[in-house]
Amino acid sequence: MPNAVVMTGYGPPEVLKWAGVPQREPGEGQIRIKVKAAGISPTDLVLRAGYVKAIPLPPNAVLGFEAAGTVDAVGPGVTGTSIGDGVTALLLGLGGYAEYAVASIWTRKPDTVSWIDAAALPSSAEAAVGVLRQLNVKSGETLLLFGGGGSVGIIATQLAVARGIKVISAVGEHDETLARELGAAPVRYGAGVADRVRALGAVDAVFDAAGKGVLADAIAL
Ligand SMILES: NC(=O)c1ccc[n+]([C@@H]2O[C@H](COP(=O)([O-])OP(=O)(O)OC[C@H]3O[C@@H](n4cnc5c(N)ncnc54)[C@H](OP(=O)(O)O)[C@@H]3O)[C@@H](O)[C@H]2O)c1
């Protein structure tokens, strides 16, 4: 029987226990991963603390929205992925804090990317890709990004810049160099940010990757 970090109830980290869990088989279109590294996302912490009980969790739930490892078993209908491949997976049904995780959404892990880095990517990358797709910003247009120094913002900046989009990145002083290195034009966030952005010209779309306190400026711009 493999082990996992199971949630024995809502509460502080102490509710998490290393315990035996049934081995799951991958279903249609799924793979099973022998996990080498699991990402811990803010949502895991919120779920564990019991702040969003509206999202039902089974008894002894295993948290973890993302994990990287080697493919250990392949379900029916899966093509292009073989046992032993290195992958990283987005686990919308949770289960990453475990020796084995079953995934429906994954991508190949390049050899140059570490297991730990790979495990930290899927949730943030999915958010960055998803919002950029919704915004539908085109090459040559200007995107204002709030939170360009965060995990979603760093990925969104690089994707947008690679598509030929001009990125204005609203960041704290400590992230100005990072934003510049990623190819964005930094502006300092906080009071007066709208005027600092206007001084750089018009924006075609706004991406809130800060998650707090920027809605009024985003709408104004
Ligand atoms: N990461 C995920 O997997 C994921 C998935 C889906 C959705 N989301 C959502 O995406 C948002 C960002 O998540 P994240 O994981 O990227 O968070 P994060 O790593 O904590 O980054 C947030 C960034 O926003 C900056 N920030 C704070 N206040 C700001 C302001 N007023 N204006 C501009 N930037 C400001 C922070 O800068 P300082 O360092 O200066 O505070 C930080 O760089 C959150 O709402 C989160 O819930 C995240």
The ligand as an SDF file (V2000), in Angstrom:
LIG
                    3D

 48 52  0  0  0  0  0  0  0  0999 V2000
   -0.4040   30.4490   -8.1080 N   0  0  0  0  0  0  0  0  0  0  0  0
   -1.4520   29.7430   -8.5090 C   0  0  0  0  0  0  0  0  0  0  0  0
   -1.3940   28.5250   -8.6930 O   0  0  0  0  0  0  0  0  0  0  0  0
   -2.7550   30.4380   -8.8300 C   0  0  0  0  0  0  0  0  0  0  0  0
   -3.7030   29.7510   -9.5690 C   0  0  0  0  0  0  0  0  0  0  0  0
   -4.9020   30.3940   -9.8750 C   0  0  0  0  0  0  0  0  0  0  0  0
   -5.1350   31.6690   -9.4160 C   0  0  0  0  0  0  0  0  0  0  0  0
   -4.1900   32.2950   -8.6660 N   0  0  0  0  0  0  0  0  0  0  0  0
   -4.4830   33.6640   -8.2030 C   0  0  0  0  0  0  0  0  0  0  0  0
   -3.5980   34.5540   -8.8770 O   0  0  0  0  0  0  0  0  0  0  0  0
   -3.2710   35.6340   -8.0180 C   0  0  0  0  0  0  0  0  0  0  0  0
   -1.7500   35.7020   -7.8830 C   0  0  0  0  0  0  0  0  0  0  0  0
   -1.2870   34.4690   -7.3680 O   0  0  0  0  0  0  0  0  0  0  0  0
    0.2750   34.1970   -7.2010 P   0  0  0  0  0  0  0  0  0  0  0  0
    0.3930   32.7860   -6.7740 O   0  0  0  0  0  0  0  0  0  0  0  0
    1.0150   34.6570   -8.4050 O   0  0  0  0  0  0  0  0  0  0  0  0
    0.5930   35.1530   -5.9690 O   0  0  0  0  0  0  0  0  0  0  0  0
    2.0160   35.7100   -5.4870 P   0  0  0  0  0  0  0  0  0  0  0  0
    3.1240   34.8230   -5.9430 O   0  0  0  0  0  0  0  0  0  0  0  0
    1.8640   35.9960   -4.0390 O   0  0  0  0  0  0  0  0  0  0  0  0
    2.1680   37.0890   -6.2930 O   0  0  0  0  0  0  0  0  0  0  0  0
    1.3620   38.1800   -6.0560 C   0  0  0  0  0  0  0  0  0  0  0  0
    2.1630   39.3970   -6.4960 C   0  0  0  0  0  0  0  0  0  0  0  0
    1.3160   40.5290   -6.4480 O   0  0  0  0  0  0  0  0  0  0  0  0
    2.0850   41.6030   -5.9310 C   0  0  0  0  0  0  0  0  0  0  0  0
    1.2100   42.6370   -5.4140 N   0  0  0  0  0  0  0  0  0  0  0  0
    0.6890   42.7800   -4.1730 C   0  0  0  0  0  0  0  0  0  0  0  0
   -0.0830   43.8730   -4.1040 N   0  0  0  0  0  0  0  0  0  0  0  0
   -0.0330   44.4440   -5.3360 C   0  0  0  0  0  0  0  0  0  0  0  0
   -0.6140   45.6060   -5.8990 C   0  0  0  0  0  0  0  0  0  0  0  0
   -1.4130   46.4080   -5.1820 N   0  0  0  0  0  0  0  0  0  0  0  0
   -0.3630   45.8780   -7.1870 N   0  0  0  0  0  0  0  0  0  0  0  0
    0.4300   45.0940   -7.9340 C   0  0  0  0  0  0  0  0  0  0  0  0
    1.0150   43.9630   -7.4610 N   0  0  0  0  0  0  0  0  0  0  0  0
    0.7820   43.6620   -6.1660 C   0  0  0  0  0  0  0  0  0  0  0  0
    2.9830   40.9610   -4.9060 C   0  0  0  0  0  0  0  0  0  0  0  0
    4.0730   41.8020   -4.6760 O   0  0  0  0  0  0  0  0  0  0  0  0
    4.7700   41.9180   -3.2320 P   0  0  0  0  0  0  0  0  0  0  0  0
    5.7940   40.8430   -3.1950 O   0  0  0  0  0  0  0  0  0  0  0  0
    5.3820   43.2780   -3.2870 O   0  0  0  0  0  0  0  0  0  0  0  0
    3.7060   41.7970   -2.1870 O   0  0  0  0  0  0  0  0  0  0  0  0
    3.3840   39.6760   -5.6270 C   0  0  0  0  0  0  0  0  0  0  0  0
    4.5020   39.8620   -6.4580 O   0  0  0  0  0  0  0  0  0  0  0  0
   -3.9880   35.3600   -6.6880 C   0  0  0  0  0  0  0  0  0  0  0  0
   -5.2370   36.0240   -6.7030 O   0  0  0  0  0  0  0  0  0  0  0  0
   -4.2060   33.8560   -6.7180 C   0  0  0  0  0  0  0  0  0  0  0  0
   -5.3130   33.4680   -5.9260 O   0  0  0  0  0  0  0  0  0  0  0  0
   -2.9910   31.7230   -8.3810 C   0  0  0  0  0  0  0  0  0  0  0  0
  1  2  1  0
  2  3  2  0
  2  4  1  0
  4  5  1  0
  4 48  2  0
  5  6  2  0
  6  7  1  0
  7  8  2  0
  8  9  1  0
  8 48  1  0
  9 10  1  0
  9 46  1  0
 10 11  1  0
 11 12  1  0
 11 44  1  0
 12 13  1  0
 13 14  1  0
 14 15  2  0
 14 16  1  0
 14 17  1  0
 17 18  1  0
 18 19  2  0
 18 20  1  0
 18 21  1  0
 21 22  1  0
 22 23  1  0
 23 24  1  0
 23 42  1  0
 24 25  1  0
 25 26  1  0
 25 36  1  0
 26 27  1  0
 26 35  1  0
 27 28  2  0
 28 29  1  0
 29 30  1  0
 29 35  2  0
 30 31  1  0
 30 32  2  0
 32 33  1  0
 33 34  2  0
 34 35  1  0
 36 37  1  0
 36 42  1  0
 37 38  1  0
 38 39  2  0
 38 40  1  0
 38 41  1  0
 42 43  1  0
 44 45  1  0
 44 46  1  0
 46 47  1  0
M  CHG  2   8   1  16  -1
M  END
$$$$
